Amino acid sequence: MLPYLRIASVLEEASSEDRSHKVKLAVGLLQETPAEDLPKAVRLLTGALWPPWEGLDMRAGPEVVLSALREISSVELPEALGRAGVGEAAEAALRRRSQRPISSEPLDILTVYEGLRHFARQKGEGSERRKVAILKGLFLEATPREARYISRMAVGGLSMGIGPRTVLSALSQALKLKEEIVLKAYRLVPDLGLAAQVLIKGERISFEPPRPVRPMIITQREERPEGLYLIRHRGLRVQAHLVGSRLHIYSQRMRDLTPAMGFLSKSLEKLGCDLALEGELLCIQEEKLLDRAEVVRYVNRRHLSRRSSILPALDAQDILYLDGRSLLGMPYQERLDLLTSVLGEAREVPSPGAFTTYYRYLTCRKEIEEYYWHSLISGLGGLIYRDPKAPYSPGAVSKVDHYLAPLHGRFLRR
Amino acid sequence: MFKAVINAETLRDAMEAVSSLVDEVKFSITEKGLEIKAVDPANVAMVSLKIGADAFEYFKTTPLEIGVDLVRLNDVLSMADRGENVQLELDEENHKLRIGVGSLSYTLSLIDPTAIRKEPRIPDLDLPAHVTLPGGELRRAIKAAEKVSDHVILGVSDDEFYMEAKGDIDSLRLKIPSTELLGLKPGEARSLFSLDYLEDMSKSLGKAQEVTLEMGIDYPLRVNFKVGQAIEVNYLLAPRIEQE
């Protein structure tokens, strides 16, 4: 098992190096890591200890770290500390310990990884006391340098500069795989730890709901080509995965929003098929469409949202998976036809539940301009152009699909 | 397969001895009885507990391990009246423990035993000094020490067991000569311990007729005692570092 000290050393060295040297450091580390531990090593390097959709959260402030340190060190620690200062405080505290552990073995990456996950899982009554105890357990076995990085992770702020791009380059070199294969894995399996696991095992890289894919990036452009035009509302772009009658809704950053989606769950769960949709999450109250800030507020209330009079709706714009079959490579028009066959014809917004988006095939520029201005005057967010022949490219910038919206808050010239 | 009947109070006392340090444990069950070994999340204290098969009114099992949330188990056991028996039965298929208390029947979801922290490898400790005293007396001394400090020195010198607690303002010293102890094996011993842990342990050991402390110089403290006749409890507590 790889000692955690090795990770701490790389993180320390990387903090003052440029990207190419960071890659070199990460390659060295990954090459000496046993294959089965590689996903954990990747997670500890980046500070992303679980996939974003797992719903875990460190939920700890610097005071938890300070409490743990006070119990095991004789160093005078400050009363309060910012997140940025916990690493240095932990390092200094561990230089003068006041408590011995029951047994002492060098920390390995599994102990740190499992310990921090256990820390994050604590909730409810007495959770702060348990968190302090878990952290104390890790600190008692840690060297001062290890304690610096453990404490930073405990407050959810590693910020060491070893980001996904660096780790992807390092994985490609360490595993002797082409960069595009590693990138493909990360786009279809959008969590570095899981992607590393798939690559090491040589498993087929595929789209497997309810695991989300990295959303295709649609940018804003001024072109107005012939094609499909969809209305852009002021909602949140989400993926909705229905597998075995269980619904999972993910934000663009792949956070699981499902707990807030009681009404929408009922509407989708009766479809009786496995599917993955992409669209805009909208919120309706008294037959009015709420703005984006209200949608964000609604999803952040999670379980409490079920008691709200607001009804969530999904303006489904794409279907990415249906009954065991990935549709990512299929032309958009065909995907849209499939979507209509599953969800029915387009419905007027605002309308609760899940429905196919309203779209128009427009050919002439004048028509497109008029439709665009109509959308703006109606208080909507503009239009989305979708190329009928284009596939869905997870995580990549679409070369054809784009938004038509006022640039930087200004209206476009007619 | 695991099926057993035990006096509720016996099981409650046994679980209390463990839950004062840890919330989640692994029960290792064999035909000899039930055994728990667990280390607290802070890696400062360890507890081992053995309930012999003869402590049960009825006991039938195949060797197995199950993970139990002690907070939830204690909640269920708190429903039992004095003298009442508790029926335990493992539902292996659904990973649940069925607990019958009088006419009430609970099902307790089990934890994956592999997800529970493994007990650390403890080196064989040859602790030179042994002191045996009534549990109640030790508990009273711990309570007194808590009033002046958050840590305490336990030691043996010549023919006496001593305890010292020094706070910022007050201090306390307790001396018990061998003639007033239930047993003493003299040896070099002096170590500093956190009173938080001793206080947690004292809830159970305070009920024991005899408690044996095994000590050394800057070494862990081992505490042995029995709950009833057939339950053996053993605590190990790591020392604090005395500052100059």
Interface residues (C-beta under 8 A of the other chain):
Chain A: E71 S74 R97 S98 Q99 R100 P101 I102 S103 E105 E114 H118 R130 V132 A133 I134 K136 G137 L140 E141
Chain B: D23 V39 D40 P41 A42 N43 V44 A45 M46 R117 P120 R121 I122 P123 S194 P220 L236 L237 A238 P239 R240 I241 Q243
